[in-house]
Amino acid sequence: MKPDWWKEAVVYQVYPQSFCDTNHDGIGDFNGIRSKLDYLKELGVNLIWINPCYQSPMVDNGYDISDYYKVNPIFGTNEDLDALIREAKERGIGVLLDLVINDCSDEHPWFQKAVHDPDSEEADYFIFKTTEDGNPPNNWRSNFGGSAWTQIPDGRWYLHTFDKRQPDFNWESSKLREKLYDMVNWWLDKGIAGFRVDAITFIKKDLTFASVPTPDGSLYQIENYQNYPGIGVFLTELRDRTYEKRNAVTVAEAVGVPMDSFTDYAGKNGYFSMIFDFNWYNMKGEADKSSKEAIYRWRNKMFDSQEQISALGWSGVVLESHDEPRGINKFLEPSDQNRTSAACLGTIYFFLPGTPFIYQGQELGMTNSIWNSIEDFKDVMVQNRYRECVENGGDTEELLQELREYSRDNGRTPIQWDGSKYAGFSDAEPWIPVNPNYLQINAALQKNDPSSVLSYYKKLVALRRDPKWKDVFARGEFIPQREAEDCLIAYRRMLGDKMVGIFCNFTSKEQTVCVSEEVKEILLNNCGGLEHETGRMTMAPYQAVVLSLQG
């Protein structure tokens, strides 16, 4: 394979709990994913990323791992996963697993040994501190709320960047690192294509562990310690000892990496094949997402990020994930959410520099769900925030309104396969409620409908991977059209004598736009027709077109 084969890939993210249940317990499983491999092949993707599927008490939906070598029984057996990897490969689809190595579960044997024996080798695998006054070692705040320190019965405190049941590893321990590298190589030996690497910018700590004064005396957000100086030593060693030798693909969740460090992370000789580009990931804070001003700001953030990144290295390009609400809700006002706008949104990001990721259900135009009370939510982050709000006398109804729009659970409801009970996901009550709109939005309805979101996504993937054009999208120059009409998002991709123009009318009104080049061919169009003549074309509301252009 080409050294950078992943630049031509299209990745589909599978959240296993919510994909397909075949053993009648309301939770998705490996055999469920296997049963949908032909669906994924028909969609056209050639990589699937499966969220954590290792043994876990599921405090944080599998990101709290208690055994890296065993899969979680709720998903099946190690043999089931082996079969999934094998059968996917037979269809030309590689499997990426989540690599979670900043922390583990407090039920992991290493942590249990460390707690019960402070003199054990395993005690050095974690970060323990003692204090004379019995208070936490410093004022760092966990990303999931409250102190980043939890005390154990013998008086020691351990550090956790996330939930208290997810103790952080001590990457300063060479023996720990060897254990982790052995595990990574064990999975690569099974034939997986690579990893999505979780929360990796947290592995290097400030070893002074000093408190940081805050203006109001509140806890200091530990996120400020992402990408801490010296992290590159660890990341280089991880790369060289594991996946680089296999030409495996790695995509890192590397929030907090400044642009001047991008090349280190995802440049030609970077720590990873790519990192996710979160710089234009949502329109949070915009009072009216459909306003010209909001779209202009969003477009500029997108173009600024892509211009810089495309000159420095490679990124994973996303609209949705398991950590976000649905894209159609993030970027569109309720009155503008429909098939056409969902297809338009897909077109905007799909041909940017980088490897496009599709999150399960995105290709159907799935939306945020309806949450009637706090009991409906399953996310540990939501529960922690709500508890803090109650304890501090906050406005719980205001918080609920925010959670309904922005909770991660919006992206975790079962994928909507058909109109049967529980949306064809399971024949038992699912672990998290199905979105009530499954009767209107589901794969069975869309499969044979040429105007559906699903049908359009198949065309997106086919064009991105078309032998005639794939090099343009994978290696071509990115040319943003900054002086465009207010609600037009347009850019070109150019390689040699080939030029492709992407034009998206991101507004609910018809718009006439200027095109300085000759239109040779319409490669993709999410609406019925396109009125165009020399120098201009008239675009319907939320129309998106991809054109072969002659400069």
N, C-alpha and C positions, 0 to 999 in steps of 0.2 A: 504494500500500500504506500501511497505518497506519505512523506513525513507529516504533512499537514492535511491528511485525508478528511479530518473532521471539519475543515472549512466548507466542505461541500455537503455536510450532513444536515438533516432536519431531525430534531429531537422531540419526542413525545414524553411528557412527564406523567407517570402513573402514581397516584396516591393509593396504595394497595387496599387500605381499609374501605375505600369508597368506590372501587372500580367494578368488581363483579364477585358476587358470593356464590359458591357452588356447594358449600357444605351446610347450608341452611342455618347459619348462626347469626346472620345479619351483619357479618363482617366480610369484606372482600378477601380473596385468597389467591395463591399462586395459580391454582388450576383455573380460577376465574380469568386471570390474565392470559393464560394459555388459550382459553376458549375464545379470546378476542384477538388473537394474533393475526388472523386473516383480516379482521376489521382494520387493524393497524397497518398491515401490508397494503390494503386497498387505499387507505388514506395516503400512503406513500412514504411514511417516515422510515428512516433506517437506523435510528437509535431510540431506545426507550430508557428513561431514567426512572428507577423504582425507589420511592422514598424508603426510609429505614424499615427493614424487615427482619432485623435481628431479634434475638430473645430480649424481652423488655417488659417491665411492669406497666408500661404505657402511661406513665405520668405525663410525658410530653409527646404523646402520639408516636412513640418509637424512637425518639431522639435520646432517650435515656436507656442505654444499652447495658444489659447485665451479662451477656455472653456474645462476643464478636464472631464466634465460630459456629453458633447455632442460630437457626432462624426461629422466629416467634411461632409457636404452635398454632396460634390463631390464623396464620397464613398457610400452614401446611408443614411439610418436612423439608429437610435439606435436599432430599431426593426430588421433591416436587420442584424446588428452585433449580436444581441441576437440569431437570427436564425442560423447564421454561427457558433456560439459557440455551440449551441445545436446539429446541424447536424454533426459537426466535432466530438463531443463527441460520437454520435451514431456510428461513424466509428472507435472509439478507438483512436481519435486524440484530444489532448489537445491544447488549444490556449494560447499563451503567447502574451501579449501586451507590447509595449514600455512604460517605466516609465521615464518621463522627468521631473526631479524635481530640477535641478540646476538653471533653468531659465524658463521663459514663454515668451509669446508674449507681445509686448508693447500695443496690443489691448485688453489684458486681463482686465476685470473690476477692479481687484485689482490694477493694475498699473495705470489705468486711474484715479482711485480715489486718489491714492498716488500722482500723478502729480498735480491734481487740488486742493488737500487739504493736505498741508504738516503736518497738525496736526491730520490727520486721523489715525486710527489703521493700515490701509493698507500701510501707508507711512513707517511703521516699517518692512513691509514684504520685502522691497528692500533696496539696499545700496546706500544711497544718501550722497553726500558731497558738501560743499561749500568752495570756495577759495577766498582769498582776492584779488589776482591778476587776477582773471578771467580765469586762465589757468587750465587744468586738474589737479586733485589732486595728481597724480603721473605719472611716465613714463611707466606704464604697457601697454603692447601691446595685443590687442585682437587676439584670434586664427584665426580670419577671416581677420586680417589686420587692421592697424591703431590703434589709441588709444582705450583702454578698457573702456573709459569714454565718455559719451555723455551728453551735457548740455541741460536742458529744459528751457523754457522761464523765469521762476522765478530765474534763476541763479544757481540752484542746478545741480550737476552732478550725473549721476547714472552709476553703474558698469555693464559691460556686457562682459563675458568671450568670447562670440561668436559675432554674428552680433549685431549692435546697436539696432535692433528691437527685441532683446532677452535679456531683463533685468534680471540680476541674482537675485535670492531670497536671503534674509538675514536669513540664518539658525539659527542665534543667537536668533531669535524671536520665543518664545515658542508658541505663538498664531498662527504663520504661520505653524509651524510644526504640530500642531493639525489639521489645515485645510488640510494639505497634507495627514496625516494619515487617516483622514475620507475619503478622495477621494480614497486612495489605497484600503481600506477595502470595499468601495462601489463596486469597480470593482471585487474584490475577491468574493463578495457575488453573483455576476452574474455567477460564476462558471468557471472563467478562471483558467488555471493551474498555472499561475504565470506571471513573468515579466522579460523582458530584461531591465536592468537599465542603462540609458544613462548618460555619462559624470559625474558619481557620485563622482569621486575623486576631483572635484572642489568645493564641497559645503562648505568646511571649508576655510575661508580666513585668510590672515595675517592681523590682526586687527590694526596693526600699519599703514598700508597703505603707507609704506615708499617707496620712489623711490629707484631704484637700479642702481648704476652707470654702464654704459656699455662702453667697450673700444672705440667704435666709436661714442658714443653719441646717438645711435639708441634706439628705444623703447625696453623695457625689456619684453621678451616673458612670458606671463602669465602662460604658461604650466609648468613653473618651480614651480608653487604653487599647483601642484597636490598632493594629499595625505598629506595635511598640518597637522602638529601636532595638536591633539585634535579632528580630524575627527571621531575617533572611538566612541566617546560619541554619536554623531548624528547617526552613522550607527547602533550602538547597539540598540538605541531607536527605530529607524525605523524598524529594524528586529523584535524586541520584541512586538511592537504594531500592527504589520500587518501580514506579510506572514508566520512567523514561526508558528503561531497558526494554520495555515491551511495546513501545510506540502506542501506548494506551492514551486515551483522551481523558483529560481532567478539566473540570469546570469548577471554579472556586466561588463560594459565597464569601466575597472579600469586601464587605462594607467597610468604609473608613479608609480605603486606600486612596491617597491623593494622586492627582494626575501625574505629578513628577515621579511617582513610584510605579506607575502603570507598567512600564517596560520591564521592571524587575519581576512583576507578577505574571504578565501575559504577553511579553515581548518575544522576540525570536528565540532567546534562551531563557525564557521566564520560568518561574517555579511551576506554572500550570499552562495548559493549552490555552485556556481562556478564563476570564472572570466575568461574572454577570455585570451588566451595565444597569445600575439602578438610578442613574442621574436624572432620568426623565420618566420614572416608573409610575407616576400618578399625577393627578391634578388636585391633590388634597390642599385645602385652604382656599380654593377658588369658590367664591360665592355663587358664580354662574359659570359652569364649565363650557357652556355654549357661546359665551360672549367673545367678541373679536379679541379683546384684550387677553382673556385667559388662553385662547388658542394660540395667539401670538407668543405669549410667554412660554407655553408648552413647546411650541415648534422651535423656538430659539434654544431652549434647554436641550432638546433632542439633537438639533444640528450642532450646537457647541460641543456636546459630548461625543457625537459620532465623528466629527472632524478631527478632534484630538485623538480619540481612541484608534481610529483607522490609520493614523500616522504612526502610532506607537506599538500596536499589537492587535490582539483579537479579543472579542467579547462574546458572551452568550446574550442574545437579544430576546427579551421576554415582555409579555403584557400581563401574564397572570402566573400565579404559583400557589402552592399550599399555604403560603404565608401571607396571602393577600386576598382582599375581596375580589369579586369578578371584574374583569376588565371593562365590560360594557357598563358597569356601574361606576367604575373609577373615572372613566373618561367622558361619559355621556349623561346628560340630564334625562330623567325618566321619560319625558315626552319625545325624546329622540332615539330611544332604544328600540331597534327593530332589526330585521334581517339585513337590510342594506347597510345600516350604520355599523353593524357587527362585522360585515365583510369589508367595509371601508377601513375600519380600525385594524383588521388583520393585514390589509394591504400596506398600510402605513409602515408597519414595523418589519414586515417579512423580507424586504429586499434591502434593508440597511446592512452595512458591513457587520459581520458577525454571524454566528450560527443561530438560527431561529429555534426557539423552544415553544412547543404547544402544550398547554396544560390541559389535562383531561376535561372534556366538556366545553372547552373554549371553542372547539371546532363545531359545536352545536349552538353556540350563542347562549350558553347557560348564564343565569343571572344570580345576583344575591338572593338569599332565601328570606323567609319571614320568621322573625324571632319574637315570640309573644312575651317571654319572661326570661330572667337570668337562668332558670332551670333548663332552658332549651340549649344553652351553650355548653360545649364540651371542652373548650380550650382552657388549659391551665392558666394561661396569661389573662384570659378574661376573668376567670374565677378569682385570681389573685388581685386584679385591679378592683373588682367589685367589693371584695372583702376590705381592701384598704379604704375604699370610698365610704363604706359603712362605718368602719372604725374611726375615720376622721370626720364623720358628720357631713359628708359631701352630698351632692344632689344625685341620687341614684338613677332617677328618671332621665336626667340629662346624660349621664354616663351610658345608660341603656340605648339612648338614641344614637350616640356615637358608635357603640358596639354594633348596632344593627347595620350601620353603613360600612364600618371598617374592620369588623372582626375577621380573623383568619378562618373561622368556621364557615364563612360564606363560600370559600373555595373548597371546603371539605365535605359538602353534602354529596350523597351518592350520584354518580353519573347517571343520566336519564336515558336508558336504552329504549324503552317503549312505553306504551300507555297502560300497561297492566299494573296491578297493585305493587307498590314500592318501586315503580318505574323500571321493572325488569332487572333491577340490581340484585334482588334477593326475593325469596318466597317467605322470609321471616322479617320481623320488624328490624329495620337497620339500626346500627349503633348510634346514628345521628339522623334526625328527621330528613326525609326527602323534601326537596323544594316543591311546594304545591303546584307550581306551573308545569310539572312534568307532562301533563296531558297535552299541553300546547307545544312544548319544546322537548323533543326526544329523537334519538337516532333513527328509529323505525319510520317516523313520519318524514324524515329528511332524506333518507337513503336514496329514494328514487325520484326526488323532487329536484329538478335541475336548478331551481331558483333558491334552494336552501343554503343555509350557512355551511353545512357539511359539504355539499357539492362544491361550493366555492373554495373551501379550504383544500379540497383535493386538487383543485386547479392551481392554487397557490403553491402547494408542495410540488406538483408536477412541473411547473414553470421554474421553480427554484432549482430543481434537479435535472432539468432538460439539458442533455449533452450540448446543445447549441448555445445555451445561455449560462450554464452553471459557473463557468469560469468568470464571466462578467460579474456575477453576484458574489462569488467567493474571493475574487482577487482584483476586481475592478476598482477604479477610483470612485470616490464618493464626492458628488458635486451638489451641494444643497442650493436650492433656489430661494435665497433669502428675500429678494425683492419681489415676492409673490403677492397675490391678492390676500386680503386679511385672513380668510379662512381656508386658504389653499395650502396644503402641505405637499410640496413637490421637490423632487431631487432626481438626479441622474446617476447612473452607474455606467462607467465607461472603461473599456479595455480594448486597446488597439483601435480597429476601425468599427467596433461595435459600441453602440450607445443605447441604453434603455432609460426611458423616462417614466417615473412614477408620479402620478398626479391624483390627489385625493381632495375632493371638495368636502371639507369637514364642517359642513353647515347644513341646516335644514332648508336652505333656499337655493334655487337655481343660480348658477354663477357662470359668467363668461370669462374665460381665462386665456392668457396669452401663451403661445407656444412658439418659441423662436426657431425651432428646427422643423424640417419636413417629417411628417408622420409616414413611415414606411409600412408599418403593420401594427394592428391592435393585438397585443399578446394576451391581454386579460381585461375583462370589463365586468363589473359587478351589477351593471344595469342593462336594460334591453338594447339600447342604442347609444350612439355618440354623434352629436352634430359637430363636425369640425371642417374647417377650411384653412387655407393658408394663413398661418399666424395666430389662429384663435380656435377655441372650441367651447361649446356650451355644455356645461356639466349639470346634471340633475342633483337634487339634494343627496348628499353622502355618496355620490358617485365616485368610484375609484377606477382608474385605468392604468395599465402598464403598456407602454408603447415602444416599439422599435423606432428609433429616430435617426435621421440623417442630418448631421451638423452642417 
